[in-house]
Amino acid sequence: MLDWARGAGVRHFIQISSIGAYGSQCVGEDRREDTGLCWFPLMPAYLRSKAQAERHILAAGVPYTILRLPAVFGAGDTVVTPAVVPALLRGAFPRISTRDPRVSTLWVRNAAEAVAAVLEHGPTHDAFNLTDGETRWSDFVATFAAALQREVVWGKQRALTLLTRSEDNENMYLVTTGHFGAHFPADKLLAALPGLVFADWRDGVREAVAAYRVVHGDAPVRGGLAGQRGSASST
């Protein structure tokens, strides 16, 4: 794609990247754009591929902007809602510590608004975190609970589950984010695009919960909407 873009004289190549490009630093707090790209060869392929794609862009000689997104939520999302909503409906939300780290948010509607703003602005020749807000993990979970009209009941898990349940993507998302945080400030993006205004991410949570209920009601379905779509496509 970069070879074609260079040959065709593309004026602005926008890469929808991921905070996964930070490798092992894709969890934690205050992960800014100078965090450094994933390089360790034993990191998961997804993280390495995101970092390598960015390196290709830097070397390609095309006008570019790189946007690093966290897990995005909204109607039909495949990571956040399928993890958070079933855990709340089961009545024991997993946590491995009492830490309450910061997390950054991104409603898919705001992701689209940011891309439109970048297109209008033109190439920046830079990389940016793309997030639309931040809060504490307990408040993020409580926002989903309020949309479900449920209470948050925290359930203690041993830290060993990070190893013994490493293939359970939903559980891993919950316990790693809830313990380490997932905080990627977007100050740099907002400074570059001062006219960019985001809608309230809490409206995105309500949209996501409503979409889940249309498909599943109040059943705590593992895999959520993503699993449902996968089953449909396989038949």
C-alpha positions in Angstrom: 0.0 0.0 0.0 2.8 2.4 0.8 4.6 1.6 -2.5 1.4 2.3 -4.4 0.7 5.5 -2.4 4.2 6.8 -3.2 3.9 5.9 -6.9 0.4 7.4 -7.1 1.4 10.7 -5.4 -1.0 10.2 -2.5 -1.1 13.4 -0.5 -2.0 11.9 2.9 -1.6 8.4 4.1 -3.5 7.9 7.4 -2.6 4.8 9.4 -5.2 3.5 11.9 -2.7 2.0 14.3 -3.1 0.8 17.8 -1.8 1.4 21.3 -0.6 -2.2 20.8 2.3 -0.6 18.9 3.7 0.2 22.4 4.3 -3.6 23.0 4.4 -4.4 26.7 3.7 -0.8 27.4 0.2 -1.0 26.0 -1.0 -1.4 29.5 -0.3 1.1 32.3 -0.7 4.8 32.8 0.5 7.9 31.1 1.6 6.2 27.9 2.4 9.0 25.6 3.6 9.1 22.0 7.3 8.9 23.0 6.8 5.6 24.9 8.6 3.7 22.2 7.5 1.1 19.7 7.4 -2.7 20.3 10.6 -4.4 19.4 11.0 -7.5 21.4 10.6 -10.6 19.1 8.7 -12.7 21.6 5.9 -10.2 21.9 2.5 -11.3 20.4 2.4 -11.0 16.6 -0.4 -8.3 16.8 1.7 -5.9 18.8 4.8 -6.5 16.7 2.8 -6.0 13.5 1.4 -2.7 14.6 4.9 -1.4 15.4 6.4 -2.7 12.2 3.6 -1.1 10.1 4.5 2.3 11.7 8.2 1.8 10.9 7.3 1.1 7.3 5.4 4.4 7.1 8.2 6.4 8.6 10.6 5.0 6.0 8.2 5.2 3.0 8.5 8.9 2.2 4.8 9.5 1.9 2.9 12.3 3.7 1.3 10.6 6.7 -0.5 10.8 10.0 -0.6 7.9 12.4 -3.5 7.5 14.9 -3.0 5.0 17.8 -6.4 3.8 19.1 -7.1 1.9 22.3 -9.9 -0.7 22.5 -12.9 1.1 20.9 -16.5 0.7 22.1 -19.9 1.4 20.6 -22.7 -0.6 19.0 -21.3 -4.0 18.0 -17.7 -3.5 19.3 -15.7 -6.7 19.6 -13.5 -6.1 22.7 -14.9 -3.8 25.4 -18.6 -4.6 25.6 -18.3 -8.4 25.1 -16.0 -8.4 28.1 -17.5 -5.8 30.5 -21.3 -6.5 30.0 -21.3 -10.3 30.6 -19.0 -9.9 33.6 -21.5 -7.5 35.1 -24.5 -9.7 34.3 -22.8 -12.7 35.9 -22.5 -10.7 39.1 -18.8 -11.1 40.0 -16.6 -8.6 38.1 -13.1 -9.9 38.2 -10.2 -8.0 39.7 -6.8 -9.1 41.0 -6.1 -6.1 43.2 -7.8 -3.0 44.7 -5.9 -0.7 42.5 -8.1 1.8 40.5 -5.9 3.0 37.6 -6.7 5.5 35.0 -8.1 4.3 31.6 -8.6 6.2 28.4 -11.8 5.9 26.4 -12.8 5.9 22.8 -16.3 5.8 21.4 -16.2 4.8 17.7 -18.2 7.9 16.8 -15.4 10.1 18.1 -12.8 8.0 16.3 -14.6 8.8 13.0 -14.7 12.5 13.9 -11.0 12.5 14.6 -10.2 10.9 11.2 -12.4 13.4 9.5 -10.5 16.3 11.3 -7.1 14.8 10.3 -8.2 14.6 6.7 -9.3 18.2 6.7 -6.1 19.3 8.4 -3.7 17.5 6.1 -0.6 15.4 6.8 1.1 16.0 10.2 4.1 13.7 9.7 3.6 12.5 13.2 1.9 9.9 15.4 -0.9 10.6 18.0 -2.8 8.8 20.7 -6.5 8.9 19.7 -8.7 8.8 22.8 -11.7 10.9 23.8 -11.5 11.0 27.6 -10.1 9.4 30.7 -11.5 8.1 34.0 -10.8 5.6 36.7 -11.4 1.9 36.0 -14.1 1.7 38.7 -15.9 4.6 37.1 -15.7 3.1 33.6 -17.2 -0.2 34.8 -19.8 1.7 36.9 -20.9 3.6 33.7 -21.6 0.2 32.0 -23.4 -1.0 35.2 -25.6 2.1 35.3 -26.6 1.5 31.6 -27.5 -2.0 32.6 -29.2 -0.9 35.8 -27.0 -3.3 37.7 -24.7 -2.9 40.7 -21.0 -3.6 40.4 -20.1 -6.7 42.4 -16.3 -7.1 42.5 -15.0 -10.7 42.5 -11.4 -11.4 43.7 -9.2 -13.3 41.3 -5.7 -14.5 42.0 -2.9 -12.9 40.0 -2.0 -16.4 38.8 -5.0 -16.2 36.4 -2.8 -14.0 34.2 -1.0 -17.2 33.4 -3.6 -19.9 33.8 -6.3 -18.0 31.8 -4.0 -16.3 29.3 -6.2 -17.6 26.4 -9.3 -16.1 27.8 -9.2 -12.7 26.0 -12.2 -11.2 27.8 -10.9 -12.0 31.3 -7.4 -10.8 30.3 -8.7 -7.5 29.1 -10.6 -7.0 32.4 -8.0 -8.0 34.9 -5.0 -6.4 33.1 -6.8 -3.1 32.5 -8.3 -3.1 36.0 -4.9 -3.7 37.6 -2.4 -1.9 35.3 -4.6 0.7 33.6 -4.8 1.7 30.0 -4.2 5.4 29.9 -3.1 7.1 26.7 -3.5 10.9 26.9 -4.5 12.6 23.7 -3.1 16.1 24.6 -0.8 16.1 21.6 -3.7 15.3 19.2 -5.9 18.0 20.7 -3.1 20.6 20.5 -2.6 19.7 16.8 -6.3 19.9 16.1 -7.7 22.6 18.4 -11.1 22.5 16.7 -11.7 18.8 17.4 -14.6 18.4 19.9 -15.6 14.9 21.1 -19.1 13.7 22.1 -19.4 12.3 25.7 -17.9 8.8 25.7 -20.6 7.8 28.2 -23.2 8.1 25.4 -21.1 5.5 23.6 -21.3 3.2 26.6 -25.1 3.5 26.6 -25.1 2.8 22.8 -23.0 -0.3 23.3 -25.1 -1.7 26.1 -28.3 -1.1 24.2 -26.9 -2.9 21.1 -25.8 -5.9 23.3 -29.3 -6.2 24.8 -31.0 -6.1 21.4 -29.1 -9.3 20.5 -28.7 -11.1 23.9 -31.1 -9.5 26.4 -29.6 -9.9 29.8 -27.9 -13.2 29.1 -24.2 -13.1 30.0 -23.0 -14.4 26.6 -19.3 -15.1 26.3 -18.0 -13.6 23.2 -20.8 -11.1 23.1 -21.7 -9.6 19.8 -18.4 -10.7 18.2 -19.1 -14.3 19.1 -22.6 -14.1 17.8 -21.4 -12.7 14.5 -18.7 -15.4 14.3 -21.3 -18.1 14.8 -23.5 -16.7 12.1 -20.7 -16.4 9.6 -19.5 -20.0 10.2 -23.0 -21.4 9.4 
